[in-house]
Amino acid sequence: MNRTLIVFGILLLVAGLGWPWLKQLPLGRLPGDLHIARASCRLFLPLTTCLLLSVLLSLVLWFIRK
């Protein structure tokens, strides 16, 4: 468990330092992310972004465990 927390801490640190470049990625604006805007409410469902991030995170964790 300690190793996992250290790895997640390092990943958060890298993501924080790389935020100026990470926010330029098209995450949240991929084809398949749903944007529904009505007069009284807005709904945003990032389906494709969540799927892509899930696959990437699964691969990273698989490589760490191996």
C-alpha positions as CSV (number, residue, x, y, z in Angstrom):
1,M,0.0,0.0,0.0
2,N,2.8,2.4,0.8
3,R,4.4,1.9,-2.7
4,T,1.0,2.6,-4.3
5,L,0.5,5.9,-2.4
6,I,4.0,7.0,-3.3
7,V,3.4,6.3,-7.0
8,F,0.1,8.1,-6.9
9,G,1.7,11.1,-5.2
10,I,4.4,11.2,-7.8
11,L,1.8,11.0,-10.6
12,L,-0.1,13.9,-9.0
13,L,3.1,15.9,-8.7
14,V,4.0,15.3,-12.4
15,A,0.4,16.2,-13.4
16,G,0.5,19.4,-11.4
17,L,3.9,20.5,-12.9
18,G,2.7,19.6,-16.4
19,W,-0.7,21.3,-16.1
20,P,0.1,24.1,-18.6
21,W,0.7,21.5,-21.2
22,L,-2.0,19.0,-20.1
23,K,-4.8,21.5,-20.3
24,Q,-4.0,21.9,-24.1
25,L,-5.0,18.3,-24.7
26,P,-8.4,17.8,-26.1
27,L,-9.7,15.8,-23.1
28,G,-13.3,16.8,-22.5
29,R,-13.8,17.8,-26.1
30,L,-13.5,14.4,-27.8
31,P,-16.1,13.1,-30.2
32,G,-18.4,11.1,-28.0
33,D,-18.4,13.6,-25.1
34,L,-22.0,14.7,-24.7
35,H,-22.9,18.4,-24.2
36,I,-26.6,19.1,-23.7
37,A,-27.6,22.7,-23.1
38,R,-31.1,23.7,-22.4
39,A,-32.6,27.0,-21.3
40,S,-32.6,26.1,-17.6
41,C,-29.7,23.6,-17.3
42,R,-26.5,22.2,-18.9
43,L,-25.4,18.6,-18.8
44,F,-21.9,17.5,-19.7
45,L,-21.1,13.7,-19.9
46,P,-17.4,13.0,-20.9
47,L,-18.0,9.4,-21.9
48,T,-15.1,9.1,-24.4
49,T,-12.7,11.0,-22.1
50,C,-13.6,8.7,-19.2
51,L,-13.1,5.6,-21.3
52,L,-9.8,6.8,-22.6
53,L,-8.5,7.7,-19.2
54,S,-9.7,4.4,-17.8
55,V,-7.8,2.4,-20.4
56,L,-4.6,4.5,-19.9
57,L,-4.8,4.1,-16.1
58,S,-5.4,0.4,-16.4
59,L,-2.3,0.0,-18.6
60,V,-0.2,2.1,-16.2
61,L,-1.3,0.0,-13.2
62,W,-0.8,-3.2,-15.1
63,F,2.8,-2.2,-16.0
64,I,3.5,-1.2,-12.3
65,R,2.2,-4.6,-11.0
66,K,4.1,-6.6,-13.5
